[in-house]
Structure formats: structure tokens, C-alpha cells
Amino acid sequence: YEKIDMTPYAQKHYLGKRCYPHHSSFGCPFACSFCAVVALSHQRWLAESAERTAKIVTRLHTQYGADSLEFHDMDFFVSEGRTREFAERITPLGLRWWGLGRADTLMGYSDATFATMQKSGVKMIFMGAESGSDEVLARMNKGGTSAVAVTEAIVARLKQYNIVPELSFVLGNPPDPLADIDASLRFIKRLKRLN
């Protein structure tokens, strides 16, 4: 870090006045058919330890004034143990943070881990909902235990912890693009009512 000017990397953001980006891992263990990460990582997930990530975050906070962070990992939340340990380590810093994960992985997290994450300052989690149709999710090879009901469940669960669910969708999937768009828009309206 000392070899470059860090000033341009701190951005004013909804999370804070000095939000820094960081990648703490590379890849994703899933093989969704629409995702370019599959070709890059071949379903491997290589992550910094929770300790190393927390040390980097601490340095960004103490040396460069970070008050918030965005983790641009393809899937920050693959390991519950790593997430919990990281959250415990950064809690004293009083930061706000954002990361990307999967609905089904996060639904497997314990309430204790979610409470620790909330205390550490996580404010929003980005997840790929992709479609309001389980058939389309299966054709996408979304993998894991992805399902419309799982996305609904995590959206409702995050509300308990004051964490905003940020969801992405792939609209107009074959074989019936218009039906897929309609199902997804109806699903989005249901999700908005939940949280």
C-alpha cells in the first residue's frame, strides 16, 4: 500500500465517507451457466484467512481512514467460520461493510453468526436471485440448494438483522423469455413486501 497513492481509492459512498474496495478471495465453488467466473476459477475458491483480511481492513482503517468497505469477492460468504472470525476481528473498528454471497449458503448460517455479522457493521449483502422460477434456476445450473423459497427466506431473515438484501436478476431466460420476465417481476414484488 505504501508504494501507491491510496487517496483515489477512498470513495464517498452510501456506506461512508471513505469507502475502500477489497478482494479477499478469488473464485466461486459453483458453476452457474451464465457466469464468467466459472471459466476463470474452475469452481475453485481461494481465500485470504479471516486473520489476514481483518489485518488489511484494520490497516485501511487506521492508516488510510477507511470508515467502510466493499468486498468485491465473487462470493465472500463461502465459509461461515471465516466470515464469523472476520466479523469478530473487525467489530472494534466500528466500520460498515458490504459483500456478495449466495442465498442458500447464507441461509445455512447460524443466528449467532448473523448477530456477529450485524455487530461488525455489515449493512448490505448482494445475492444473485436470478429468476422467480425454480425451473429456470435449474436450467441455469444454479447449484447448491438454490430455490425461489430460499431467496424469500433469506430476504425475510436479513430483515431481523437490519441487513439490506441487494438482489440481481437475469431477465428473459429461455425457453419462454416473456414468462420468465413476468415470473421474476412478480417475485421481485413479493420480495419487496418481505423486506
Buried (B, 14 or more C-beta within 10 A) or exposed (E): EEEEEBEEBBBEBEBBEBBBBBBBBBBBBBBBEEBEBBEEBEEEBEBBEBEEBBBBBBEBBEEBBBBBBBBBBBBBBBBBEBBBBBBBBBBEBEBBBBBBBBBBBBBBBEEEBBBBBBEBBBBBBBBBBBBBBBBBBEBBBBBBEBBBEBBBBBBBBBEEBEBBBEBEBBBEBEEBEEBBBBBBEEBBEEBEEBB
